Amino acid sequence: MRIALLSDLHANLRALDACLAHARTQGATQFAFLGDLVGYGAEPSAVVQRVMDLGEQGALVLRGNHDTFAVTPAAHASTLGESTALWTHDQLNATERSFLAGLPLTARLGRALLVHATADKPEAWRYAYDAQVAGLSLDAARAEPEVRYVFGGHVHLQSLYYRGSDDQLIAFHPRSGVTIPVPGHRYWLATVGSVGQPRDGDTRAMYAVFDAERATLAFHRVDYDFAAAARAVRAAGLPAFLADRLEVGR
């Protein structure tokens, strides 16, 4: 079974559709959405509807921090994400908001634990930016029987860590389109990047494909019409900064 792992869609329908189409060319038969369907982008309703439809077909869907913000916007916003949550909330209908509110923070898929942020405290929305936090997340997942893989998002970057034979956490730097063996006798943690808002200086959308039978993982970058996505953000009246970063991949 090949599983397409997609996170941080951020209401970017063009990027989402491009990644879904690409994943199907890679033989993906299962889809897993690791949170932050909405926030920042201009098409939250269309993205949620697309994911809801795939959920009815068996896709796994998790809740991220921006999904939570959109359901119950903060009365006094203190972050950029919170400042756009009220706008997003108003774009969603009651069914879409109820869908987001009912999503779990984690899910199991075979030997993999899926989470938006980290497995140790998923509700705290911690960023697995480095080996220390990644190690805490991986160690928490190891407490669950048979789990060997943790797949998450939240950091908008693609990364891979594993426990070596001496139990040290080792970072591996993935390259787009290169299949990586991830044998199940080790423990692995990957952040799959952001579909809808890359932040590494590359405008292309990000996602990954996990082949559970062959124990391989491939990170992908996908071209999409980011200029049109940026125009949609500006047309919606959202902060111009959110459009600017789509055009530079930061």
C-alpha positions, 0 to 999 in steps of 0.5 A, a space after each residue: 500500500 502506497 500512502 500519500 502523506 499531505 500536511 499544511 494545505 493552508 486553503 491552497 486549492 491549486 497546490 492541493 490538486 497538483 499534489 493529489 494528481 502527482 500522488 496518483 501518478 506515484 501509485 498512491 492508493 491511500 491518502 492521509 492529511 496531517 492537519 492544517 487544512 485551512 489558515 492563510 490561504 484564500 479557498 478554505 471551503 473548497 479545500 475542506 470540501 475536497 478533503 471531506 470527499 476524500 475522507 468519505 472514500 477512506 482518507 485519514 484526516 487529522 486536525 491541526 492548530 489552524 483548523 482549531 483556530 478556524 473553528 473557535 477564533 481567538 477573541 484577541 489575536 496574537 499571531 498572524 495565524 490567529 488574525 486570519 482565523 476569523 476570516 476563515 471561520 466566516 468562509 466555512 459553513 456549519 458542516 465544514 466547521 463541524 467536520 474540522 472540530 471532530 477531527 482527531 489529533 493523531 491516528 494509527 495506520 499500520 505501524 505508523 503514527 500520524 500526527 500534525 505536530 509531535 507525538 509527545 504532546 500533540 495538543 501543544 502544537 510543538 514544532 519538530 524543528 530539530 533532533 531534540 524535539 524530534 527525539 521526544 516525539 519519536 520516543 513517545 510514539 515508541 510506547 505504542 505497540 508496533 509503531 516504527 514510524 511517526 509522520 507529521 507536518 507543522 514545520 513546513 519543511 521536509 526532514 527525516 530522522 532515525 534511531 541508529 544502532 546506538 540509539 542516537 537520533 540521526 538526521 537524514 536530508 531527503 532529496 525530492 523524488 529519491 526513494 529512501 529505504 526506511 526498514 522497520 527494524 529502526 524507528 523513523 520520524 519524518 516531517 512531510 512539508 507543506 502542500 500549501 505554503 512552503 517555507 524553504 525558498 522553493 515555491 513548489 508544493 511538498 508531500 511524501 509517499 510511504 510504501 508500507 509494504 516495501 518500507 520506503 519513503 519518497 519526498 516530493 516537490 510539485 509545481 503548481 500555479 503559485 502566482 494564481 494562488 497569490 492573486 487569490 489571497 490578495 483578491 480575498 483581502 487577506 494580508 499581502 504578506 501571505 501572498 508574497 510568501 507564496 511567490 518566494 516560497 517563504 
